[in-house]
């Protein structure tokens, strides 16, 4: 009987030696079996072992490919590659914003009574001071959440985790846009909840597909980003939000978790989904993009009947906010600093989009002119993971579409560029490199 592990080791050695490169397609298992003179079942075990080792990955309808990285076989003492331009994470921090925020920090540090308060523990319920500040900051002409509807957490991701915990049991189901925020999908997995992809169009989640999936096997919740969706930048029209809300308002329908982390960049976007279905939407947000990730807290406007279960989930998850960050953030909201940063970051995002789109004009991209991100759709000779790895080798960190795919086997062949971290000069340099790489022929 042929030892499948020996054959898997030979393939692994070829990958480690560079005879098989990231993105190379392996033959179908039946052809591999014929070439090696082994049974098809043995070939299946070889491929399963290589996948377990993290060396290959399969995509339905496309085949089996060598992964962009092979972590189990990299030399343990190898020097890490130097990443000089980060277009992967996406926290906009303006060069001079510390000058705007310094007086608030000085107040926290110089007054004994204020500092004493900032050193105390905070709760997920917050206080009247914090509730009023976030309610005012969240309000718009068409949506005015009650201060008492807000709960607090350490950051927006913790608010998402608290909402998922409150809405879906272990083994439950949460619907996601088919390409979605990877951390939210990972949170669902950590909680033992199944992430269910829902087909999208150029406005985001399709109401007909949401309704069809829920009728087939009920969903406990739906996670979506109606404004400047990550990664594609779509913004739902008011009509689309109304159609989604109509489904949510039906008896037995799931509750939506609306992530508004990028919504501050679009002042003319339609009202939040919560304005159309106030009893069926938890709205989550934070100050990480508006101010900075280092001085942020998360907050969520929660329908009255869900406040207790979500507060319990936040407490049990140890997801309460840090009081110092809470005090700092509330002061930013109350003294107008946050509003100044919002205006400046809107202009900054639009400027960066304009620069990058002009530089990438020969490429096929999907972009919103207001967003801090965009995607490049790749030609057939490039797979997203291979392209991202090649960019990494050149010192540019970008994110392959597989990171955003709720179902890995149907990963889109694009890469996402985060525009916030680099300087404008770095952006231009990176776009030049990425264009040359795009137009090159992978050997």
C-alpha positions as CSV (number, residue, x, y, z in Angstrom):
1,X,0.0,0.0,0.0
2,X,1.4,3.4,-1.0
3,X,2.2,5.7,1.9
4,X,0.4,9.0,1.0
5,X,2.6,10.9,3.5
6,X,5.7,10.1,1.6
7,X,4.2,11.5,-1.6
8,X,2.9,14.6,0.2
9,X,6.4,15.1,1.6
10,X,7.8,15.0,-1.9
11,X,5.3,17.6,-3.1
12,X,6.1,19.7,0.0
13,X,9.8,19.5,-0.8
14,X,9.2,20.8,-4.4
15,X,7.2,23.7,-3.0
16,X,10.0,24.5,-0.5
17,X,12.6,24.3,-3.2
18,X,10.7,26.7,-5.5
19,X,9.9,24.1,-8.1
20,X,6.2,24.8,-7.4
21,X,5.5,28.4,-6.9
22,X,2.7,30.3,-5.1
23,X,-0.3,30.3,-7.4
24,X,0.7,27.2,-9.4
25,X,-2.2,24.9,-10.1
26,X,-1.9,21.3,-9.2
27,X,-3.5,18.7,-11.5
28,X,-6.9,17.3,-10.7
29,X,-6.6,14.4,-8.2
30,X,-7.5,11.7,-10.9
31,X,-4.7,13.0,-13.1
32,X,-2.3,13.3,-10.2
33,X,-3.2,9.6,-9.3
34,X,-2.5,8.5,-12.9
35,X,0.9,10.4,-13.0
36,X,2.0,8.9,-9.7
37,X,0.7,5.5,-10.4
38,X,-1.5,5.5,-7.2
39,X,-5.1,5.0,-6.4
40,X,-7.4,8.0,-6.6
41,X,-8.2,7.6,-3.0
42,X,-4.5,7.8,-2.1
43,X,-4.3,11.0,-4.2
44,X,-7.2,12.4,-2.2
45,X,-5.3,11.7,1.0
46,X,-2.1,13.4,-0.4
47,X,-4.1,16.5,-1.2
48,X,-5.8,16.5,2.2
49,X,-2.4,16.2,3.9
50,X,-1.0,19.1,1.9
51,X,-4.0,21.2,2.7
52,X,-3.7,20.3,6.4
53,X,-0.1,21.6,6.3
54,X,-1.2,24.9,4.8
55,X,0.6,24.3,1.5
56,X,-2.3,24.2,-0.9
57,X,-5.8,25.5,-1.1
58,X,-8.8,24.5,-3.3
59,X,-11.4,26.7,-4.9
60,X,-14.6,25.3,-6.2
61,X,-14.7,25.5,-10.0
62,X,-11.1,26.7,-10.2
63,X,-8.9,23.9,-9.0
64,X,-6.2,23.4,-6.4
65,X,-3.3,25.8,-6.0
66,X,-0.1,26.2,-4.1
67,X,-0.7,28.8,-1.3
68,X,1.0,32.2,-1.3
69,X,2.8,31.1,1.8
70,X,3.9,27.8,3.2
71,X,4.3,28.4,6.9
72,X,5.1,24.9,8.0
73,X,8.1,24.7,5.7
74,X,9.7,28.2,5.9
75,X,13.1,28.3,7.5
76,X,12.6,29.1,11.2
77,X,15.5,31.4,11.3
78,X,14.7,33.3,8.1
79,X,14.6,37.1,8.4
80,X,11.1,38.5,8.0
81,X,10.5,40.5,4.8
82,X,10.5,44.2,5.3
83,X,7.2,45.8,4.6
84,X,7.8,49.5,3.7
85,X,4.3,50.5,2.6
86,X,1.3,49.3,4.6
87,X,-1.9,49.1,2.5
88,X,-3.4,46.3,4.5
89,X,-4.7,47.9,7.8
90,X,-6.8,51.0,7.5
91,X,-6.7,53.5,10.4
92,X,-6.7,57.1,9.1
93,X,-4.4,59.2,11.4
94,X,-3.7,62.7,10.0
95,X,-0.2,64.1,10.4
96,X,-1.2,67.0,12.7
97,X,-4.2,65.6,14.5
98,X,-2.2,65.1,17.7
99,X,-2.1,68.9,18.0
100,X,-5.9,69.1,18.0
101,X,-6.2,66.3,20.6
102,X,-3.3,67.3,22.9
103,X,-5.3,69.8,25.0
104,X,-7.9,67.2,25.8
105,X,-5.2,64.8,27.0
106,X,-3.6,67.7,29.0
107,X,-7.0,68.3,30.7
108,X,-7.3,64.6,31.7
109,X,-3.8,64.7,33.1
110,X,-3.7,68.1,34.8
111,X,-6.9,68.1,36.8
112,X,-6.9,65.7,39.7
113,X,-10.7,65.3,39.7
114,X,-10.8,64.5,36.0
115,X,-7.9,62.1,36.2
116,X,-9.4,60.4,39.2
117,X,-12.6,59.8,37.3
118,X,-10.7,58.5,34.3
119,X,-8.9,56.0,36.4
120,X,-12.1,54.3,37.5
121,X,-13.6,51.2,36.0
122,X,-16.3,51.8,33.3
123,X,-19.3,49.7,32.7
124,X,-21.1,48.6,29.5
125,X,-24.0,50.8,30.5
126,X,-21.9,54.0,30.4
127,X,-23.3,57.1,32.1
128,X,-25.6,60.0,31.1
129,X,-22.5,62.0,30.0
130,X,-21.4,59.3,27.5
131,X,-24.8,58.3,26.4
132,X,-25.8,61.9,25.5
133,X,-22.5,62.5,23.6
134,X,-22.8,59.4,21.4
135,X,-26.5,59.9,20.8
136,X,-25.9,63.5,19.6
137,X,-22.9,62.4,17.5
138,X,-24.9,59.5,15.9
139,X,-28.0,61.6,15.2
140,X,-29.0,62.8,11.7
141,X,-32.0,64.4,10.2
142,X,-33.7,61.0,9.7
143,X,-32.4,59.1,12.7
144,X,-32.3,60.2,16.3
145,X,-31.4,57.3,18.7
146,X,-32.4,57.7,22.3
147,X,-29.4,58.1,24.7
148,X,-30.7,55.2,26.8
149,X,-30.4,52.9,23.8
150,X,-26.6,52.9,23.9
151,X,-24.2,50.3,25.3
152,X,-20.4,50.6,25.4
153,X,-17.4,48.4,24.7
154,X,-13.7,48.6,24.3
155,X,-14.0,48.9,20.5
156,X,-16.3,48.3,17.6
157,X,-15.2,44.7,17.2
158,X,-16.2,44.0,20.7
159,X,-19.6,45.6,20.0
160,X,-20.0,43.2,17.1
161,X,-19.0,40.3,19.3
162,X,-21.5,41.3,21.9
163,X,-24.3,41.6,19.3
164,X,-23.5,38.2,17.8
165,X,-23.4,36.6,21.3
166,X,-26.7,38.1,22.2
167,X,-28.5,37.1,19.0
168,X,-27.1,33.7,17.9
169,X,-26.6,30.6,20.0
170,X,-23.8,28.1,19.4
171,X,-24.6,26.4,16.1
172,X,-26.7,29.4,15.0
173,X,-26.6,31.1,11.7
174,X,-25.7,34.7,10.8
175,X,-26.0,36.1,7.2
176,X,-23.1,38.1,5.8
177,X,-22.6,39.9,2.5
178,X,-20.7,37.4,0.4
179,X,-17.6,39.4,0.7
180,X,-17.4,41.0,4.1
181,X,-15.3,42.4,7.0
182,X,-13.0,39.4,7.8
183,X,-12.9,40.1,11.6
184,X,-16.7,40.0,11.8
185,X,-16.7,36.6,10.1
186,X,-13.9,35.4,12.4
187,X,-15.8,36.5,15.5
188,X,-18.8,34.4,14.4
189,X,-16.5,31.4,14.0
190,X,-15.0,31.9,17.4
191,X,-18.5,32.0,18.9
192,X,-19.4,28.7,17.2
193,X,-21.8,30.5,14.8
194,X,-22.1,29.6,11.1
195,X,-21.4,32.5,8.7
196,X,-23.8,32.2,5.8
197,X,-23.0,34.2,2.6
198,X,-25.8,36.2,1.0
199,X,-25.4,37.2,-2.7
200,X,-24.8,40.9,-3.4
201,X,-25.0,43.3,-6.3
202,X,-23.6,46.8,-6.7
203,X,-25.6,48.1,-3.8
204,X,-24.7,45.3,-1.4
205,X,-26.9,42.5,0.0
206,X,-29.7,41.4,-2.2
207,X,-33.1,41.3,-0.4
208,X,-34.4,38.4,-2.5
209,X,-31.5,36.2,-1.6
210,X,-31.7,37.2,2.1
211,X,-35.4,36.2,2.2
212,X,-34.8,33.0,0.3
213,X,-31.9,31.9,2.6
214,X,-33.9,32.7,5.7
215,X,-36.9,30.8,4.5
216,X,-34.8,27.8,3.7
217,X,-33.0,27.6,7.1
218,X,-33.7,30.5,9.4
219,X,-31.0,33.0,10.3
220,X,-30.6,34.4,13.8
221,X,-28.9,37.6,12.6
222,X,-27.6,39.5,9.6
223,X,-24.4,41.5,9.6
224,X,-24.0,44.2,7.0
225,X,-22.3,47.6,6.2
226,X,-24.9,49.6,4.3
227,X,-22.5,52.7,3.9
228,X,-19.1,52.4,2.2
229,X,-19.0,48.6,2.6
230,X,-15.7,46.9,3.2
231,X,-14.1,45.9,0.8
232,X,-16.1,47.0,-2.2
233,X,-17.2,50.5,-1.1
234,X,-20.9,50.0,-2.0
235,X,-23.5,52.2,-0.4
236,X,-27.1,51.1,-0.3
237,X,-29.7,53.4,-1.6
238,X,-32.7,54.4,0.6
239,X,-34.8,52.0,-1.5
240,X,-32.5,49.1,-0.9
241,X,-32.5,49.8,2.8
242,X,-36.3,49.9,2.8
243,X,-36.4,46.6,1.1
244,X,-34.0,45.0,3.6
245,X,-36.0,46.5,6.4
246,X,-39.3,45.1,5.1
247,X,-37.8,41.6,5.5
248,X,-36.4,42.3,8.9
249,X,-39.8,43.6,10.1
250,X,-41.6,40.4,9.3
251,X,-42.4,38.1,12.2
252,X,-39.6,35.6,12.9
253,X,-37.1,37.5,10.8
254,X,-33.5,37.9,12.0
255,X,-32.1,41.0,13.7
256,X,-29.6,43.0,11.7
257,X,-26.2,44.2,13.0
258,X,-25.5,47.4,11.1
259,X,-21.8,48.4,11.1
260,X,-21.3,52.1,10.5
261,X,-17.6,52.3,11.0
262,X,-17.0,54.1,7.7
263,X,-20.3,55.9,7.5
264,X,-18.8,59.2,8.8
265,X,-17.1,59.6,5.4
266,X,-20.4,60.0,3.5
267,X,-22.4,62.9,4.9
268,X,-25.1,62.4,2.1
269,X,-25.7,58.7,2.6
270,X,-29.3,57.6,3.2
271,X,-30.4,57.1,6.9
272,X,-29.1,54.1,8.8
273,X,-31.0,50.8,8.3
274,X,-32.1,51.3,11.9
275,X,-34.3,54.3,10.7
276,X,-36.3,51.8,8.6
277,X,-36.5,49.0,11.2
278,X,-35.8,50.5,14.6
279,X,-36.8,47.4,16.6
280,X,-34.8,45.0,14.4
281,X,-31.4,46.6,14.1
282,X,-28.4,46.9,16.4
283,X,-26.2,49.8,15.2
284,X,-22.5,49.4,16.1
285,X,-19.8,52.0,15.7
286,X,-16.6,53.3,17.3
287,X,-14.1,56.2,17.3
288,X,-11.2,54.2,15.9
289,X,-11.5,55.6,12.4
290,X,-12.8,59.1,13.4
291,X,-10.1,59.6,16.0
292,X,-7.6,56.8,16.4
293,X,-7.5,53.1,17.4
294,X,-5.3,54.0,20.5
295,X,-7.9,56.3,22.0
296,X,-11.2,54.8,21.1
297,X,-14.2,53.0,22.5
298,X,-17.1,51.1,20.9
299,X,-20.8,52.0,21.2
300,X,-24.0,50.4,20.0
301,X,-27.6,51.6,19.7
302,X,-29.7,48.7,20.7
303,X,-33.5,48.1,20.5
304,X,-35.0,48.2,24.0
305,X,-35.9,44.5,24.1
306,X,-32.3,43.5,23.3
307,X,-30.5,45.8,25.7
308,X,-30.4,43.3,28.6
309,X,-29.1,40.3,26.5
310,X,-26.5,42.4,24.8
311,X,-25.4,44.0,28.0
312,X,-25.0,40.5,29.5
313,X,-23.0,39.4,26.5
314,X,-20.7,42.4,26.8
315,X,-20.2,41.8,30.5
316,X,-19.5,38.1,30.2
317,X,-17.1,38.7,27.4
318,X,-15.1,41.2,29.4
319,X,-15.8,43.7,26.7
320,X,-16.4,46.8,28.8
321,X,-14.7,50.0,27.7
322,X,-11.6,51.5,29.4
323,X,-12.7,54.6,31.3
324,X,-9.7,56.7,30.2
325,X,-10.5,56.2,26.5
326,X,-14.2,56.7,27.3
327,X,-13.5,60.0,29.0
328,X,-11.2,61.1,26.2
329,X,-13.6,60.2,23.4
330,X,-16.6,61.9,25.0
331,X,-14.6,65.1,25.4
332,X,-13.6,64.9,21.7
333,X,-17.3,64.6,20.8
334,X,-18.4,67.4,23.1
335,X,-15.8,70.0,22.3
336,X,-16.0,69.7,18.5
337,X,-12.7,68.0,17.9
338,X,-14.3,64.9,16.5
339,X,-16.3,67.0,14.0
340,X,-13.2,68.7,12.9
341,X,-11.4,65.4,12.3
342,X,-14.5,64.1,10.4
343,X,-14.4,67.0,8.0
344,X,-10.6,66.7,7.5
345,X,-10.7,62.9,7.0
346,X,-13.5,63.2,4.5
347,X,-11.3,65.6,2.4
348,X,-8.3,63.4,3.0
349,X,-10.1,60.2,1.8
350,X,-11.4,61.9,-1.3
351,X,-8.0,63.3,-2.1
352,X,-6.3,59.9,-1.8
353,X,-9.0,58.2,-3.9
354,X,-8.5,60.8,-6.6
355,X,-4.7,60.4,-6.6
356,X,-4.9,56.6,-6.6
357,X,-7.6,56.2,-9.2
358,X,-5.6,58.5,-11.6
359,X,-2.5,56.4,-11.0
360,X,-4.4,53.1,-11.5
361,X,-6.4,54.2,-14.5
362,X,-5.1,51.3,-16.7
363,X,-6.4,48.8,-14.2
364,X,-9.9,47.5,-13.5
365,X,-10.9,48.8,-10.1
366,X,-14.0,49.1,-7.9
367,X,-13.9,52.2,-5.8
368,X,-16.1,54.7,-4.1
369,X,-14.7,58.3,-4.4
370,X,-15.5,58.8,-0.6
371,X,-13.8,55.7,0.8
372,X,-10.4,54.9,2.3
373,X,-10.2,51.7,0.3
374,X,-10.7,50.2,-3.1
375,X,-10.2,46.8,-4.9
376,X,-8.2,45.9,-8.0
377,X,-9.7,43.1,-10.1
378,X,-7.0,40.9,-11.4
379,X,-6.5,39.3,-14.9
380,X,-6.6,35.6,-15.4
381,X,-2.8,35.1,-15.2
382,X,-2.8,36.4,-11.6
383,X,-4.5,34.8,-8.6
384,X,-5.1,37.2,-5.7
385,X,-3.0,35.4,-3.2
386,X,-0.1,35.2,-5.6
387,X,-0.4,38.8,-6.5
388,X,-0.5,39.9,-2.8
389,X,2.6,37.7,-2.1
390,X,4.5,39.2,-5.0
391,X,3.6,42.7,-3.8
392,X,4.7,41.7,-0.3
393,X,8.1,40.6,-1.7
394,X,8.4,44.2,-3.1
395,X,7.6,45.7,0.3
396,X,3.9,46.5,-0.2
397,X,1.3,44.9,2.1
398,X,-2.2,44.5,0.4
399,X,-5.0,42.1,1.2
400,X,-6.2,39.3,-1.2
401,X,-9.9,38.8,-1.9
402,X,-9.9,35.4,-0.1
403,X,-9.6,37.3,3.2
404,X,-13.0,38.8,2.6
405,X,-14.8,35.7,1.2
406,X,-17.3,34.3,3.7
407,X,-16.9,31.0,1.8
408,X,-13.3,30.4,0.9
409,X,-14.0,28.2,-2.0
410,X,-15.6,31.1,-3.8
411,X,-12.9,33.7,-3.2
412,X,-13.1,36.7,-5.6
413,X,-10.0,37.3,-7.7
414,X,-9.2,40.8,-6.4
415,X,-7.0,42.6,-3.9
416,X,-8.0,45.4,-1.5
417,X,-5.9,48.5,-1.0
418,X,-6.2,50.4,2.2
419,X,-5.4,54.0,1.4
420,X,-5.2,55.6,4.9
421,X,-1.8,54.5,6.3
422,X,0.7,55.6,3.5
423,X,1.8,59.1,2.8
424,X,0.6,60.5,-0.5
425,X,4.1,60.0,-2.0
426,X,4.1,56.4,-0.7
427,X,0.7,55.9,-2.3
428,X,2.0,57.0,-5.7
429,X,5.1,54.9,-5.5
430,X,3.0,51.8,-4.4
431,X,0.5,52.3,-7.2
432,X,3.3,52.5,-9.7
433,X,4.7,49.2,-8.5
434,X,1.3,47.5,-8.4
435,X,0.5,48.6,-11.9
436,X,3.8,47.2,-13.2
437,X,3.1,44.0,-11.3
438,X,-0.5,43.8,-12.7
439,X,0.8,44.1,-16.2
440,X,3.6,41.7,-15.9
441,X,3.2,38.0,-16.9
442,X,3.6,35.6,-14.1
443,X,6.0,32.9,-15.0
